Amino acid sequence: MGPPFFLHGGKSVVGDKIAQFQQLLGQLFAAINNHDPAVLAKIKALLEKIPEEPNLLHLAGLACANQNQLGEAAKYLLRSLARQPEQPEVHNNLANVYVKQAENTLAEKHYRLALSLNPEFRDARKNLGLLLISVNPLAAIDELSIAAAMEPKDSGTLTGLGDAHKELENFETAKAFYQRALEINPDHLTARHNLALCLKQNEQLDLAIDSYKLALNLAPDNAEIHYNFANALFECGEHEQSEHEYLTCLRLNPNFVLAHETLHEFYWQKGEHEKLEQSYRRAITQSPRDTALRLSYINALIAIGREEAAMQQLEEALSLETTAALLHAQGRLLANKQDYTKAKAVLSKALGHAFNLDVAQDLVRLHITQANYELAQVELDRLLSYAPENQLTWALQGLCWRLLGDERYRWLIDYEKYIAVFSLPVPAGYRGLDDFLAELRTVLLGMHKTQIEPSRQTLKLGTQTPGRLLHKRNPVIQSYRESLAQVVENYLERFSPDDSHPFLKRLPAAGNKRFKFSGSWSVKLRPKGFHVNHVHPEGWISSASYISLPDTMVDDSTHSGCIKFGESALLLGERDVVERIIRPNAGQLVLFPSYTWHGTYSFEGDVSQFRLTAPFDVVPS
């Protein structure tokens, strides 16, 4: 329901009846707090006698929100404000309703209106801070710090500060706030759970697992905690216990879509393909009209190449409901079958429901595949206006420019200037690079505990490590990270800011912290393994870093195991080009803008041969 409700005398109530009316309002408010299902009808009956009375409208909104009638709740609260605008409590409660409706812009507007009327309104300050955590964590910290100063022992506010610092990857500060919250209230479930998430994100897995266990002691039937506990166990290589926790999560919440996706991926990478679809099938049998569940299942089937089964599920789902997401999946499947006319119609229909970046990018792919470059450009202009830093959009834009013969293609990606090869600096304490690489190789190989590559990643015939490699506490990994940081700094020194260029405009100002590592992982390819052509949509600068290479890559008469740049993922045949090929040595890394198309050639060799890399992405700090 939100913060406490404060009573105001309405203009329609006069004389000695005010006290009685205030008492009645208090009784109704208490009934709402006690979840009395009959209270809404009583309030509506009073509103028939006293139409548009602002306090009753406020209570009606709270009662509707209490019964999850969010649309009606918002209408009543807006009517109360129309009658009496200067009610900070109503603005705050209306904002709470908008948060539940995922109308965050409107929510922020009304939290700020509440604070403009009463800057000391701590609950509105706290709620605004909590709202801002995911979109502007620095602003969230400002608001929550003010709220915490007003009430230092509010464990909810301290937990919110922990969440905001976690979002900024200030992990030690985040942990301190969670621990303060738990000192005040050891049973604060959100603080306990989010501390575990923070520890996991910071690759302190043993501590994270201990914290998840404490959280489960507080809430043994909480499916989300079981799910996150399972993820931590998987990353530790505790696969049997991890599977048990995923299954427990789904027993508690059979419609937990993310848990189905993760369990499906777990079985895929473990090679236990006989179990792949079991959880989805059980859940869909129980909830056949759950569109989100069916869509997840469809996308999982597409990812493992079971497109006929995916189409069957899609047809069943569309017979129940037509959504933009289902139309998107249908368009992808039709495009994969090269039924481009139908695919274009379906994707256009999906975009007609609501603009979606992924759908629009797939429509651009389709236009380019059919050589409709002008139509592709129209959609690209829209995409770049919507998300001007999206790396996949820029990759598609570069491809379109090349196919149109537009000189801006070379401006966007200069394959000699922007793609650079470096040797890894030798960390302190090692006699030479070979000694360091041998130790790093041993550490990385110990992290490859699955059998098959992830179903939705670019590698084929290999494995990939979970978690964030460069955040792991292993001292060898940290030495590797320090060496990489030196190389990235050297790479950045080559360039000057240019506000007109999508790569160069993100260069930090002099004296500022320049970058941070975002994604990082290790890939071990087996013979015949390779990476399909791709870009890194979440990066700014990306790297291929080579730790151990197969003997067959020594032969420079072939491109075995080499990295190639420029060729797209659209299978354009003669319309595609490879602009540059690099044959790396162990101990080298290649840096390039994340929107650069790149892939690798496969390599030959016996079962003892492998290609071990440890790539990463960098984003501006």
Secondary structure, DSSP 4 states (H G I P E B T S, - for coil): --SPP-----TT--TTHHHHHHHHHHHHHHHHHTT-TTHHHHHHHHHHHSTT-HHHHHHHHHHHHHTT-HHHHHHHHHHHHHH----HHHHHHHHHHHHHTT-HHHHHHHHHHHHHH-TT-HHHHHHHHHHHTTT-HHHHHHHHHHHHHH-TT-HHHHHHHHHHHHHTT-HHHHHHHHHHHHHH-TT-HHHHHHHHHHHHHTT-HHHHHHHHHHHHHH-TT-HHHHHHHHHHHHHTT-HHHHHHHHHHHHHH-TT-HHHHHHHHHHHHHHT-GGGTTHHHHHHHHH-TT-HHHHHHHHHHHHHTT-HHHHHHHHHHHHHH---HHHHHHHHHHHHHTT-HHHHHHHHHHHHHHS--HHHHHHHHHHHHHTT-HHHHHHHHHHHHHH-TT-HHHHHHHHHHHHHHT-THHHHH--TTTS-EEEEPPPPTT-SSHHHHHHHHHHHHHTT---SS--TTSSEEEEEE--S-GGG---HHHHHHHHHHHHHHHHHHTT----TTSTTGGGSPPTTS--EEEEEE--EEEEEEEEE-SB--TT-SEEEEEEEE--GGGG-TTS-TT-EEES--SS--GGG----EEE---TTEEEEEETTS-EEE------TT--EEE--EEEEE-
